[in-house]
């Protein structure tokens, strides 16, 4: 799912996704971690469906997986040094 100008990734969401990918942040609770895992492992059609309901997590996971600077962007969001 492409990141749009209306998608806001909070520092908390960035932290959860960074933790999921082993790149910092802090772990989410059980339910949220399962959601992140589900979005991460879903095929494109189902990832898009999940991202419609959870756009912040969908956008953050897409950054982490598909954008060469995505992890750095999430780290900046988590640190409060970049616009979400």
C-alpha positions as CSV (number, residue, x, y, z in Angstrom):
1,X,0.0,0.0,0.0
2,X,1.6,3.3,-0.9
3,X,2.0,5.9,1.7
4,X,-0.4,8.8,1.1
5,X,-0.4,12.3,2.4
6,X,-3.4,11.5,4.6
7,X,-1.7,8.5,6.3
8,X,-0.3,9.4,9.7
9,X,2.1,7.1,11.3
10,X,2.4,7.8,15.0
11,X,5.6,7.3,17.0
12,X,3.9,4.3,18.7
13,X,3.0,2.6,15.4
14,X,6.6,3.2,14.2
15,X,8.0,1.7,17.4
16,X,5.8,-1.4,17.0
17,X,6.8,-2.0,13.4
18,X,10.4,-1.3,14.0
19,X,10.4,-3.9,16.8
20,X,8.6,-6.4,14.6
21,X,11.4,-6.1,12.0
22,X,14.2,-6.1,14.7
23,X,15.2,-2.5,14.1
24,X,14.5,-0.8,17.4
25,X,11.3,0.6,18.8
26,X,9.4,-1.4,21.4
27,X,7.1,-4.4,21.1
28,X,3.4,-4.1,20.6
29,X,0.9,-6.0,22.7
30,X,-0.1,-9.5,21.7
31,X,-3.1,-8.5,19.5
32,X,-1.3,-5.7,17.8
33,X,1.8,-7.9,17.1
34,X,-0.5,-10.5,15.6
35,X,-2.0,-7.8,13.4
36,X,1.4,-6.6,12.3
37,X,2.5,-10.2,11.5
38,X,-0.7,-10.8,9.5
39,X,-0.2,-7.6,7.5
40,X,3.5,-8.5,7.0
41,X,2.7,-12.0,5.7
42,X,-0.5,-11.3,3.7
43,X,-0.6,-11.5,-0.1
44,X,-1.1,-8.1,-1.9
45,X,-4.9,-8.4,-2.1
46,X,-5.3,-9.2,1.6
47,X,-2.7,-6.7,2.7
48,X,-4.6,-4.0,0.9
49,X,-7.8,-5.0,2.7
50,X,-6.1,-4.9,6.1
51,X,-4.5,-1.6,5.3
52,X,-7.9,-0.1,4.6
53,X,-8.9,-0.9,8.1
54,X,-5.5,-0.2,9.7
55,X,-4.0,2.4,7.4
56,X,-1.2,3.5,9.9
57,X,0.1,-0.1,10.3
58,X,-0.3,-0.8,6.6
59,X,1.7,2.3,5.7
60,X,4.4,1.6,8.3
61,X,4.8,-2.0,7.2
62,X,5.0,-1.0,3.6
63,X,7.7,1.5,4.4
64,X,9.7,-1.1,6.3
65,X,9.4,-3.7,3.6
66,X,9.4,-1.9,0.3
67,X,11.1,1.5,0.7
68,X,14.9,1.5,0.8
69,X,14.7,4.4,3.3
70,X,11.6,3.1,5.1
71,X,13.4,1.8,8.2
72,X,15.2,5.2,8.6
73,X,11.9,7.1,8.1
74,X,10.2,5.0,10.8
75,X,13.2,5.5,13.1
76,X,12.9,9.3,12.6
77,X,9.2,9.1,13.3
78,X,9.8,7.1,16.5
79,X,12.5,9.5,17.6
80,X,10.3,12.5,16.9
81,X,12.8,13.9,14.4
82,X,10.6,13.7,11.3
83,X,7.0,14.4,10.3
84,X,4.7,11.4,10.6
